[in-house]
Amino acid sequence: MPTYRWRKLIILRGLPGTRKTDKANELIGPDGRGVIVSAFDYFRTGSNGEIVFNRRDLWRAHREALRKAEAAMRRGDHPIIICNINTELWMMYPYVFMGFRDFEYFIEFIDMEHPPIHELYWRCEGKVPFWLLRKWLRNYDHVHRGLRGIFKILNDETSITWWSGRDWFA
């Protein structure tokens, strides 16, 4: 008998400045049910939520986001919203793997609209270099909605090579 996946894992995709955080908060709604997972939470300081970014800690930030997502899935939280750039398949792989294979979540991909790159640079207040925004846009992998997109990610050779043999949470 097929399993009905009623819990939802939403993966927001977009460059910095595409307002993923606003979209995540909108999806959670006024009742505040669900969990938003963002690597940038690692860099938030104090009660005002200011971000103090340190590039050297980026891997730790993403590892912490994976831990938070896994804990939320174990609890059965719904919805879980992954709010990272997710521009390439390998970036989404561990979330899709855990959500689809381990915890039986329905997975939805939401691609944010990309305004011109100079506007993204302005929205990021120049904190994300122009060259990096261009690189992420150039490497943006298209993902189909539904099972086709999930299977594309789970069977992507680059993703499998990158993540196999790694302890995702170490």
N, C-alpha and C positions, 0 to 999 in steps of 0.2 A: 504494500500500500504506500503510495507516495506521501512524502512529508510536506505539510503545508508550512511554509516559512512565514510566520506572522511578525517576528521581530525584525526590525529594519536596521541595516548598516548603510549609512549614506556617506559616500566619498565625494567630497567637494574637490574640484580640480580647477586650478587657475594660478596665474602668476601673482606675486605680491602686488597688492593694490587693487585687486579685482573684487574686493569686499566680501571675501569668503567668510570672515568672522561675522559680518552683518547678516549674511545669509544663514549661517549656522544658528545664530540667535533667533532669527525669524522662524526657522524650522523647529526649534525647541518650543517656541511659543511662550505665552504669558504664564502658563502653569509651571514652567521650568522642568518639565519631565524629560528625562533623557540625559545624555552625556555628550559634551563636546570635547574631542581630543585634538589638541594642537601642540606641536613641538614648541611653539613659541611660549606656551605657558611656563616652560622651564626657565625662560628669561624674564618673566614678569616679576617685578619687585614692589613691595609695599602695597598699601591699600588702594593707591591710585592706578595700579595696573600698568605702570610704565615698563617698557621693555628695554632691558640693558643687554644688548646682543654681544655675544663673544663667539666668533666663528669657530674657535678651538673646541667649544663645548657643543657644537651642533650634533655630533654623533650621540653624545649623552642625552641631548634633548629628544632626539628621535627614538632612542632606546626607551626613555621614560614614557614617551607617547605610546609606544607599543605595549609597554607594561600596563598603562592606564586602560588602553583599549581591551587588552586581554582580561583584565580584572572586571571591566564593565560587561564583557561578554559572559564571563563566568557567572556573574550575578543575574544575567538575563535582562540587563538594562535595555530600554527601547525608547526612542531611537538612539543609536550611537552615530555621531557625526564626526568624520575624520576631516579635519580642517587644516590640511597641509597643501603644498603646491601640487603634489601628485601629477606632475606633468609627464612622467615616464612610467612605463609598466612596472619596472622593478621597484619603484617607490610605493606602489599600491599592493604589491605581491603579498607581503606578510599580513596585511589587514584582510585582503580577500581570502587568503589561505585560511586564516583563523576563522573569519566570519562564515565562509561558505562551507568549508570542510569540517572544521572542528565544532562549531557552535550553531550551525544551520540557520544563519541569518539570511534574510532576503537582502540583496545588495543592489543599491541604486547609485548610479554615477550622475553627478551634476556638474556640467562644464560651465564655468563662469564666463561671461562675455569679456573679451579682451579689448579695451580701448587702445588707441594708438600708444606705442611704447613710451613716447615722451610724457604722456599723461600718467602712465603707471609710475614712471620715474618721479614725477611731481607728487603723486599721491604717497609715495614712499619717502618723501622729503629728502631724496637723494641718498638714502641709506642703503639702497640696493643699487650696485653699479649698473650702468647702462649695458655694458658688455654681458653681464650675467642675465639680465632680463632678456636680451637678444638670444643668448644661448638657450635659455629655458624655452623660449617661444619656438626656436628652430627645432628643438628636440621634442616638442609636444607630440605625444603618441595619441592617435585617435582610438577611442574605445567605444564599441557598440554597446547599446543598452542591453540588459538582460544576460541570459546565459552565454551568448556569443562573446560578450565583453569579458565575462568572468573566465571563460575557458581560454580566451586569448591571453589573459594575464597569467593564469595558472600553468599554461603550456609555453610561455615565453622562455626561450633558451637563455637569454641574458639574465632574466629574473631567477631562473632555476640555478644557474651558475653562481650568481651573486649571493643568493641566500642559502644554498645547500651547504651543509657542514658548519654553518655559523650558529652560534648560540644567540638567538635573537634578543635575549634579555640579559646577557652577561655584560 
